[in-house]
Amino acid sequence: MIKNENIVENTQNPKEKTKLGYINSLEVQRENNREPNQREKYFITFPYPYMNGKLHLGHLFSISKSDFMSYYKEQQGYNVLFPLSFHCTGMPISASAKKLKEELDGKETDISTKSIIEGLGFEDVKPFTDPVHWIKTFPKYCKASLEHFAANIDWRRSFITTDINKYYDSFIRWQFLKLRELGHLSFGKRYSIYCPVDEQPCLDHDRRKGENIKPVQTLMCKLKTESGFVLSKYKPFVVPNKIVLSKNIQLVHCKVEDVSYYMEKEYFDNLKYQVTGLEKISTVQAVDILVDCKFDNQTISVEFVEKDLFVVKGKEEQTQSKKYEKEIKAIKDLEENKDCKMMETINFVSIYVPEDEVISRSGGKCVVSLMDQWFVDYSDLEWKTKVKKCIGKMICDSDTRSKLLDGVDWIYKWGFSRSFGLGTRIPWDNQYLIDSLSDSTIYMAMYTFKHFMYKDIEGQEEIFPSNKLENGVWEYIFYGKPLPESLKEYEDILIKCRDSFKYFYPVDLRVSGKDLIKNHLLFFIFNHVALFDEQYWPKRIYTNGHLMLNSEKMSKSTGNFLTVDSCLDKYGVSSTRMCLAVCGDTNEDANFIEANANSFILKIYTFVKSIEELVSKLGEEALSKINIEENDRKFIDRYLLEYLSLCIEESINGYEKMKYSDVVKYAFFELTHLKETYTILNGDNNLLLYVVYKTMSQLLYPIMPTLCRHLLTKYFDSDFSLPKSYTTSRTHFEAIEHLKTVSKRIVTNKLKKNNKNVDILVGDSWAPWKVECMKYIDSLEIERNEALKDNKPLISQILSNTKEILLKYKIPLKKGNLFVMDYLYTPSNYDIKLDELEILSKFGFYIRDNTGLNIKVVKDDQGEPLNPAFKFY
């Protein structure tokens, strides 16, 4: 059970009765509208969420990556555009509406759609039997949740997909006509994962289980019996001579052109969608069929057992099995025709099955079907070369880049035609819809001008008349081609659209979950490369892992689940955002721990109250006297400014690399620690502490914009800019860090509980054996850095020569070699810039208070520079 830090406060204001309530009362929201101007732009996008429910914490985790960067770039002076829309294309909404209707009609379902909708807070579920009701309902909830989250989104640019939105529909139709014109589309048969319930292909976004699962070929042996052929799975290089199977196993008896085949139901369920004229006759007991069984005219023994299995055994005979290679090749040649006939030779049959279980969102167990489809031909080598060029120039981490390049290599043809669901019809073949992963590849371009064409999300509040939509509109906006005469009347609107597109494009940052790397993000790059000049290719992609909740997978069925609204209600905007920032920054799965979110309430509350108390203590007159440039600062003041500068640099580096946990570490935890250390070491300049709090508020503005907006406006002259480093020196910082290290070493090395004193023995020279090794390495006159590790001959020579020194002084080789390598690679570690004796003496009270010992700092040869010895007594 998490102890709630939301403790009652004594206050007159009802909304400030708790710490969280007090923080919430300070949050300041704002509008986020952006238009082209003279500043440099920065365009951030995130895959529009699917509108089949309310947003959950997993959505928020990925969105936060975009949002933090949008506020950070704003602080840098960019004109930041961060829009978001609502994806409605595909079959999940239609499938859910259909399942709900069936459930309300009394049909049993594997998962109750009614319960899911009621769990979202809707009492009347009947309207949800209409797919359009979903589209009209969930976008407003999505928007409200993200407004509560203080997302930096320009909502004027939002829209829904599908043909309900005539503008989006026209845009997607133009895109596919363009792809067809460029020769990137084709029509034909293809083995595809197929849902028998929906009666159409089931790709990644349509699946409840089995993402990235593909069809695989299974080669079946034809075991000849008196009744026909029994099909069993073939193992390469194994010549069958025995079958072991359950005596209770049943086989499906089917016929093709009067030839009987017997197989397990799993294979029949796939084969019936791959072979025309495959007729099921009956279900039979295997024990009645497997009599006088042969393979390649060789008798196969049959053994029936109690266990539930069907196994073909045999000897590994590589020479014998080579005779089958020609047959196997013949099957592959037959498959090239894809003519829905039985793919077989004398001894083998080919069947395609999913490589693992796939369950559609409709609850259907998917199979493999050979079916007619329209394809985007992503196998085109020339196209792939351009895509690799784009990825090569793009900013992304090594793992994401590697996965993208792997995807480019394996991707072949993508079937984009669907017969069920919501979306846009293929312009030249209206019986088919365009799938949800194919109509979401270049829609980011529409963000740049949407609000000039219509006001609402559905395209009902028209500015540019929808009945004037034609290919010429898009050709002008994207390519600057001459406007047809029929559009001249609306030239002013279209000029604004064109100018805004040219100003904001390309996408500077695309953020996404790692699960979209090998589908959506690949298609995103392929389509941009095909349809736009290089100047409009995307510049950066950032991906993140899945989000766990309290170290477990999020799941509605187990109750380990948080919607955006419930999370924000429990922990508030700022605490939620801080917790999201520290969850994880790589493709590894991240972890939102509610105890951390709860503890951030107290930490943030303490942070705010500290600022209020400090400002109250200082007064306006004192604040006007702040001068960071003073030259006569005390040692501890210089330490503060150096530590502060280090945290500024590391925080900004964290933002640039999108490692937000580092930002929170340095901008919040380390600077909080700095303030505490400064006070402990008798630092007493409250004006400098004011500078620390101002810096924290500035650095944390992208993470906690609503709270920091209040703090910066009320206490820090509305200065929202990024702070600059005050000094590049680290001398005083390193001195205090050494002080802390010595204190920790004393605690660790304290031998007896009754010790009351310790002498700290500070040396100013290295041990003789180290001095000799250092002189030898210095005499080599080589450039010394980590790159030396690759110079194996030189390393070997150095270790060989220093070995003589180590043996002379009887120093263990392992210990000696560690020193030699460290001095070789990082000589700066031995460039001592501080007066160790003075520092430890001056701040000896810090060591005394931390260790509970009386201390004496003395100069003694038993110690070495930055490595004092200790004498306890």
Secondary structure, 3 states (H helix, E strand, C coil): CCCCCCCECCCCCHHHCEHHHHHHHHCCCCCCCCCCCCCCEEEEECCCCECCCCCEHHHHHHHHHHHHHHHHHHHCCCEEECCCCEECCECHHHHHHHHHHHHHCCCCCCCCHHHHHHHCCCCCCHHHHCHHHHHHHHHHHHHHHHHHCCCCCCHHHCCECCCCCHHHHHHHHHHHHHHHHCCCEEEEEEEEEEECCCCEECCHHHEEECCCCCEEEEEEEEEECCCCEEEEECCCCEEEEEEEEECCCEEEEEEECCEEEEECHHHHHHHCCCCCCCEEEEEEEHHHHCCCEEECCEEEEEEEECCCCEEEEEEECHHHHHHHHHHHHHHHHHHCCCCCCCCECCCEEEEEEECCCCEECCCCECEEEEEEEEEEECCCHHHHHHHHHHHHHCECCHHHHHHHHHHHHHCCEEECEECCCECCEECCEEEEEECCCCCCCCCHHHHCCHHHHECCCCCCCECCCHHHCCHHHHHHHHHCCCCCHHHHHHHHHHHHHHHHHHHHCCCCEEEEEHHHCCCHHHHHHHHHHHHCCHHHCCCEEEEECCEEECCEECECCCCECCEHHHHHHHHHHHHHHHHHHHCCCCCCCEEECHHHHHHHHHHHHHHHHHHHHHHHHHHHHHHCCCCCCCCCCCHHHHHHHHHHHHHHHHHHHHHHCCCHHHHHHHHHHHHHHHHHHHHHCCCCCHHHHHHHHHHHHHHCCCCCHHHHHHHHHHHCCCCCCCCCCCCCCCHHHHHHHHHHHHHHHHHHHCCCCCCCEEEEEECCCCCHHHHHHHHHHHHCCCCCCHHHHHCHHHHHHHHHHHHHHHHHCCCCHHHHHHHHHHHHHCHHHHCCCCCHHHHHHHCHHHHHHHHCCEEEEEECCCCECCECEEEEC
